[in-house]
């Protein structure tokens, strides 16, 4: 059974100049214990999608979905409060820039202990405080902070970004979640710290069978850690599949360009030659192209691209493109179709 | 924290030095003889004048004169009032506590009313209650204080007869002068009518304090609304929501404290404004404070009193400034400096 199953989720923004469709019918499903990467350029709506899932978007954003199931429960049938209590218990989220996500005027210890639900504590109310403290220390040990007493009595600005991210993960773990959404957890961190955070997340995934939705703009960096990857562009679904499928056989021209632009996949390139990139940049929300939003930048775009493509499924490898790059099937498919057309 | 305190104290000392320089130069700029402006002895005989010239070192250079003036000030000798010929320091000690009492009560009312209203407006951002609170704040800010004071007397004292219109306390009560702050004096006294006196004094202070508090309260509404909106949009509030905290928990545990930090410095700045309003209000409500005394001295061309009042009032405002800085540091760990180090 899928842990999370979202079909055609759209996020709209009401502006004085009319509605803007920031996220356009994106589907996402997660199995228990898998690490799924969500990749796209900055501004492609990854963070919006994550925030919509957990329900912390502002009032100005409107979210619609055809299907929104969490462990078989249809969330669209629940009221907003019921949905929030259910999701906040089972889903946790860590954000980019962890230092700004911790209250600057409250001690780390207090922020951690308020994340621990009272139902997790046994005993009478006079024992609760002590238990809470012990639970906080245990959480800090879990995320690899050994100097717990120093950390508890610090303010966020007295810690480094990496320690703050560990504290954020500890806060996320306090609710014993089944799914952890990590929104660019290592943005603006040095590579040693990035490795530590990713290893910590991978450990948690293996030891506690916690599913992780890893959001990043850097395909290359997360492929090492993920089982499956979903690619988004400018608020539209592009491609989804296992990490190998995406990295070795990208079908969508955009994923192709993403893989081509990474250095790891292009080790055979001669020194000092240019990397493959798409011309132009991601469109701003006010001037979105119609149909497939990659259209103006796409090397394979044709006239049909002005209408949005449907998602086609190739053995679990989903791609949303009129003209996908099909390496092995390129020869087979025309052979199949030609006689049919000829008889007509 | 020690460095922080030392910094504030040095700032205080230097600002006060500049202020004494200003009041010293006023003696030269006011009409009349400088030494008489310094001392306020308008009816001095020739021998007394010679003595004063000696005391203020008028025959020496201007630096020495300033030094002599400073010594007089530091000894608590502000000279004599030109109008009443009584020592100014004695008058200030009698009058200043009443002003401190009135302005502090007004500040308290302004904060208690203004800040929560601003928070409510921010939480209900862009809804009806937000608009209502903002328009009321705009209206309150636009009303001139002298007109509001007269209106309040007309309605509440004369029309409805709820509250007294003038003075600090009814003449029936005899309260011994200890600190000058009425409420403390009443509590210290052993009169059998202590609590009657207390309620009477409270009734007297309500009307002027509310009149003073109106304009600062409207400013606090707008400040706290802006601060709260900013805080509620911050990413740590979003993270707290993702943590599963309820809205009340977020507001009371995280939002209010952070919003107060943004407001508290403005409170110090607004206090100078509040004291100015208090001076006008003291005249209207015949409150025996230093503001009324200062305005009267301006009418009577009592130059020594103007100098003394100016020094003492600015000193008072500055002390409040420093106090708010300390409260700011107590609330904001970032202002305290790195104590633990990372």
Boltz contact constraints between the chains, C-beta under 6 A:
constraints:
  - contact:
      token1: [A, 54]
      token2: [B, 242]
      max_distance: 6.0
  - contact:
      token1: [A, 56]
      token2: [B, 238]
      max_distance: 6.0
  - contact:
      token1: [A, 56]
      token2: [B, 241]
      max_distance: 6.0
  - contact:
      token1: [A, 56]
      token2: [B, 242]
      max_distance: 6.0
  - contact:
      token1: [A, 88]
      token2: [B, 244]
      max_distance: 6.0
  - contact:
      token1: [A, 93]
      token2: [B, 242]
      max_distance: 6.0
  - contact:
      token1: [A, 95]
      token2: [B, 239]
      max_distance: 6.0
  - contact:
      token1: [A, 100]
      token2: [B, 235]
      max_distance: 6.0
  - contact:
      token1: [A, 101]
      token2: [B, 235]
      max_distance: 6.0
  - contact:
      token1: [A, 101]
      token2: [B, 236]
      max_distance: 6.0
  - contact:
      token1: [A, 101]
      token2: [B, 239]
      max_distance: 6.0
  - contact:
      token1: [A, 102]
      token2: [B, 236]
      max_distance: 6.0
  - contact:
      token1: [A, 103]
      token2: [B, 236]
      max_distance: 6.0
  - contact:
      token1: [A, 103]
      token2: [B, 254]
      max_distance: 6.0
  - contact:
      token1: [A, 105]
      token2: [B, 257]
      max_distance: 6.0
  - contact:
      token1: [A, 105]
      token2: [B, 258]
      max_distance: 6.0
  - contact:
      token1: [A, 115]
      token2: [B, 243]
      max_distance: 6.0
  - contact:
      token1: [A, 154]
      token2: [B, 340]
      max_distance: 6.0
  - contact:
      token1: [A, 155]
      token2: [B, 333]
      max_distance: 6.0
  - contact:
      token1: [A, 157]
      token2: [B, 334]
      max_distance: 6.0
  - contact:
      token1: [A, 158]
      token2: [B, 340]
      max_distance: 6.0
  - contact:
      token1: [A, 158]
      token2: [B, 342]
      max_distance: 6.0
  - contact:
      token1: [A, 159]
      token2: [B, 342]
      max_distance: 6.0
